[in-house]
Amino acid sequence: MVAVDTSEIKNGLTIELDGEPYKVLGFSIMKQARGAAKTTIKFKNLKRGTTIENTYRSGEKFETAEIIRKPSQFTYEDDSGNYFFMDNESFEEVMIESAAIEDQKKWISEGMELDLIYFKGEVIEVRVPSPYVFEVVETEPNMKGNTSQGYTKPAVLSCGATISVPGFVEQGAMIKVDTEKGEYIERV
């Protein structure tokens, strides 16, 4: 573990508070006329999924969380909603409850290569690659004349997620999607 202070905080950094892993979602620095600056940091608890916002004095130190990233492959989902992944290095099967991957669930498709994030031997996060290429399996047909203005339409992707795409994207097209924001990037 490495100690970092408030000046080294950045979005996405994982730190350990009270023995639990927290991810920095956002921060703001407030400078005062006299005295030290204060940093307000918004954290997400990676075990419970809750968010907190705390204010710290300039120079306060945090311990970075000892996390391990393991490349894995999604294999299947069982009837009770548990997700099963295969570790690409040891070929062991890893089971993760549905609640632990709630926000990433819509992007996961069978055979997808992704990263499992471990903290003290326990999976705390499933990191879907971003950007990722999906096939458009269902969308409205392209209407002539809708291509000049910023016309968008809903499209269902091969993973099951629905996003807005430009009017020129047709069914069967391969598109690149930013899985963190849930936005269309480009045709492939």
C-alpha positions in Angstrom: 0.0 0.0 0.0 1.2 3.5 -0.9 0.2 6.7 1.0 -1.2 9.5 -1.1 -2.3 12.9 0.1 -5.2 15.1 -1.0 -3.1 16.8 -3.8 -2.6 13.4 -5.5 -6.3 12.4 -5.5 -7.7 11.7 -9.0 -10.9 10.2 -10.4 -10.8 6.4 -10.4 -8.2 6.0 -7.7 -9.0 3.2 -5.2 -8.2 3.9 -1.6 -8.8 2.0 1.7 -10.9 3.7 4.4 -11.7 1.8 7.6 -10.5 -1.5 6.0 -12.9 -1.2 3.0 -12.1 -0.3 -0.6 -13.5 3.0 -1.9 -13.2 4.4 -5.5 -12.9 8.2 -6.0 -15.9 9.3 -8.2 -15.2 13.0 -8.0 -13.4 15.7 -6.0 -13.3 19.5 -5.7 -10.7 21.8 -4.1 -11.9 24.8 -2.2 -9.2 27.5 -1.5 -9.9 29.8 1.5 -8.6 33.3 2.0 -6.7 32.3 5.1 -5.7 28.8 6.1 -5.3 25.6 4.1 -7.4 24.5 1.2 -10.0 21.9 1.7 -10.8 19.0 -0.6 -14.2 17.5 -0.9 -14.1 13.9 -2.2 -17.0 11.7 -3.3 -16.3 8.0 -2.8 -18.1 4.8 -3.8 -17.8 1.8 -1.5 -16.8 -1.1 -3.8 -18.1 -3.7 -1.4 -21.5 -2.3 -0.6 -22.1 0.1 -3.5 -22.9 3.1 -1.3 -21.5 6.6 -1.9 -20.2 9.0 0.6 -18.9 12.6 0.4 -16.3 13.8 2.9 -14.2 17.0 3.3 -10.5 16.8 4.1 -7.8 19.4 5.0 -5.0 19.9 2.5 -2.2 17.4 3.0 -4.2 14.6 4.7 -3.0 11.1 3.8 -4.8 8.1 2.4 -3.7 4.5 1.9 -4.2 3.1 -1.6 -6.1 -0.1 -1.6 -4.2 -3.3 -2.6 -6.3 -4.4 -5.6 -5.5 -7.1 -8.1 -6.9 -7.1 -11.6 -7.4 -10.5 -13.2 -8.4 -11.0 -16.9 -11.4 -13.2 -17.1 -14.1 -14.5 -19.5 -17.8 -14.5 -18.8 -19.1 -18.0 -19.3 -22.8 -18.1 -18.2 -25.6 -16.9 -15.8 -27.5 -19.5 -13.8 -31.2 -19.6 -13.0 -30.8 -17.8 -9.6 -29.0 -14.8 -11.3 -25.4 -15.7 -10.3 -22.8 -14.9 -12.9 -19.9 -17.3 -13.7 -16.5 -16.2 -15.0 -13.4 -18.2 -15.9 -10.0 -16.8 -14.8 -7.9 -16.6 -18.0 -4.7 -17.5 -16.1 -5.7 -20.3 -13.7 -8.8 -21.5 -15.6 -10.7 -21.6 -12.3 -14.4 -20.8 -12.3 -15.5 -17.7 -10.3 -19.1 -17.1 -9.2 -20.3 -13.5 -8.6 -23.7 -12.6 -7.2 -25.9 -10.5 -9.4 -26.0 -7.6 -6.9 -22.2 -7.2 -7.1 -22.4 -6.3 -10.9 -25.7 -4.4 -11.0 -24.4 -1.5 -13.1 -22.3 -3.6 -15.5 -24.9 -6.4 -16.1 -26.4 -4.9 -19.3 -23.0 -4.9 -21.1 -21.9 -8.4 -20.3 -22.4 -11.0 -23.1 -21.3 -14.7 -23.3 -17.7 -15.2 -24.1 -16.8 -11.5 -23.3 -13.2 -10.8 -22.1 -13.2 -8.5 -19.0 -11.4 -7.8 -15.8 -12.3 -8.9 -12.3 -11.0 -6.6 -9.5 -10.1 -8.4 -6.3 -9.6 -6.9 -2.8 -8.3 -9.2 -0.1 -9.2 -12.3 -2.2 -12.8 -11.1 -2.8 -14.2 -9.9 -6.1 -15.4 -6.3 -5.6 -15.8 -5.1 -9.2 -16.4 -6.3 -12.7 -14.7 -4.0 -15.2 -16.2 -4.2 -18.7 -13.8 -3.0 -21.5 -14.5 0.4 -22.8 -14.9 1.1 -25.7 -16.3 -2.3 -26.9 -17.7 -3.4 -30.2 -21.3 -4.7 -30.3 -23.7 -5.7 -33.0 -27.0 -3.9 -33.5 -29.7 -6.6 -33.3 -32.8 -4.4 -33.4 -33.5 -0.8 -34.5 -35.9 1.1 -36.6 -35.3 1.1 -40.4 -33.4 4.1 -41.8 -35.7 6.8 -43.2 -34.6 8.8 -46.2 -33.7 12.4 -45.3 -33.0 11.8 -41.6 -29.3 11.7 -42.0 -28.6 15.5 -42.3 -29.8 16.6 -38.9 -28.8 15.0 -35.6 -31.5 12.3 -35.7 -31.1 9.5 -33.2 -33.1 6.3 -32.6 -33.0 3.5 -30.0 -31.1 0.4 -30.8 -30.8 -3.0 -29.0 -27.3 -4.4 -28.9 -26.1 -8.0 -29.0 -25.5 -7.9 -25.2 -29.2 -6.8 -24.5 -28.5 -3.1 -23.7 -30.4 -0.3 -25.4 -28.7 2.9 -26.5 -29.4 5.9 -28.8 -27.6 5.7 -32.1 -27.5 8.0 -35.1 -30.3 7.6 -37.8 -27.9 6.0 -40.4 -27.0 3.0 -38.2 -28.9 -0.1 -39.5 -29.7 -3.5 -38.0 -26.7 -5.9 -38.2 -24.2 -3.0 -38.1 -21.1 -3.4 -35.8 -20.7 -0.3 -33.6 -18.2 0.9 -31.0 -19.8 1.8 -27.7 -18.4 3.6 -24.6 -19.6 1.2 -21.9 -18.9 3.6 -19.0 -21.2 6.3 -20.4 -23.5 4.1 -22.4 -23.0 6.1 -25.6 -22.4 5.4 -29.3 -18.9 6.3 -30.5 -18.7 5.1 -34.2 -19.4 2.4 -36.8 -16.8 -0.3 -37.2 
